[in-house]
């Protein structure tokens, strides 16, 4: 809800409810805690992305061409989001 419906901060997603793999528990965003700070440093995310390349089924948002989402990872199991929405009754 950040940046939406009167909540403070910028919008951090373009997806409506039911149109994100996060809604199905199959996506996550990463950040790194260094001391008392949360970091989204590119080099740290690059290491996580490289590590995920060897794991079958994990898709990294940094490889997307439209909306590049470097902290984002998801598992789609070869399904489209529309297929998942139908399966879950959306």
N, C-alpha and C positions, 0 to 999 in steps of 0.2 A: 504493500500500500504506500510505500515511500513515494512522495511526489504526486500522489493521487488523492482525490477526495478530501482535500484540505490538509493532508499530512505534509510535514516539512520535508525539505530536501528535493533533489532532482529525481526525476523518474529514472529507474534503473532497469526497466524492462519495456519492451514493446509488445509483450504478449498479454492477451486477455486471459482470464481464468479458463482453464481447459485447453489452452493453446500453447502450453509449454510442457516439456518433459518433467519440469519441476513438480507440476501438479500430480504426476503419477509416481513420484518418489524415485525417478530414474535419472535425475540430473542434479548436479551440485556445482557450486562456485567455490573457488579456493581463494584464500588470502593467507598471509603469513604474519604471525605475531612476533614482533621483535621488540623486546622490552615492553613498553606500554603503548606501542604503535602497531596499527594494522597496515601491512604493506602489500601492495599489488605490483611489486617490482617485476619488470619484464624478464629479467634473467632468472628469477625464482620460478615464475610461471613457465618459462621455457624448459627448465629442468623437469618440472612435473609433466609437461606435455611430451617431452622425450621419453620419460618413463612410461607414460600411458600408451605410447605407440606399439609396444609389444603385447598389449593386452587386447585380446579379441573383443570387438564390440564396443569399445569406448571411442566416442567421437569428441574431438576437441573443438570448441568454438573459435579458437584462433585460426583454424583452417577455413572458416567460412569466408565467402567473398562478399555477401551483402552486408549483413550486420555482424561484424567481427566482434566476438565476445571472448576475449582471451582468458578470463578466469573461469569460464564455463566448460564443464565436461558432462557427457550424457551417455546412457546406454539405451539404444533403440531396439536391439535384438532383431535388426533387419526390418522392423515395421516402420510405416510412416506414422506421423502424428495423427492423421485422420483414421488410420486403422486402429490405433490405440484408443482414440476418442470413441469410436463405435463399440469396441470391445468393452469399454468401461461405462457405456451408456450415456455419453455426452451428446 
